[in-house]
């Protein structure tokens, strides 16, 4: 029997180059899409499901940033990329934001309105 998918609580928006993200111990982090509920990242660092991470999200001009807590809800290897002399795995990691402050939620809403 096919698993029935639930509709998303929040619309997701492609980030492009309009905002950046950083994770502790991760060299390359790219935002694939973002919503008020969570974020999908592309990174060379494997993150464990159900683990919690602080992620720094920088605004369009780089002068605004937040560091919300996220929990990994999904992770999968998407391929490899050539780095210097090695092939490095690339992962897609979905984090669900946990306990956003009002300032963090306001930042995300402002950022998303710029992405629309």
Buried (B, 14 or more C-beta within 10 A) or exposed (E): EEEEEEEEEEEBBEBEEBBBBBBEEBEBBBBBBBBBBBBBBBBBBEBEEEEEBEBBBBBBEEEEBBEBBBBBEEBEEEEEEEEEEEEBEBBBBBBBBEEBEEEBBEBBEEBBEEBE
